[in-house]
């Protein structure tokens, strides 16, 4: 296998295989997929993929997709959200939403929003929020919390040495935990699909 091998078509075929089978191919399957005559060529390819952090070997030695394996989307620059300006399109990089939004994959989970208590923060019913477990909640963070047996999403605030939970909607009262407060995680991102 030549050292100058372009990995883009290889990764494209692996992504197609992964989307169909929900796993990466075995060495034998890769041999047929890429038309290699020997498993040593496949082993060299796998080494390159591991070095480039496209795949990794799990504890059982099976290939698994790394975060960069996800389909990247072209990052073309910035857009003015104020006054219009001349459009400049420049390919800056490729970016996956996982790389951009998730810093700690093993500690992150997604929750679907129900209700309008965080509407003034721009979090609407039906949105998905990404929550990071184990992160220290700081004053002003949006948290997922269990308060006296009930789960909610609110601002985490400290007032006069006491923790309060405040909505981003004036029609909801401030919550003062009476017996128990468990922080389930800090909200790190909000995702909304328009169409």
Helices and strands as residue ranges (DSSP letters): H 7-21, H 27-34, H 39-51, E 55-57, E 63-65, G 67-69, E 73-75, E 93-95, H 97-101, G 105-107, E 108-112, G 119-121, E 128-132, E 142-147, E 150-159, E 162-166, E 175-176, E 181-191
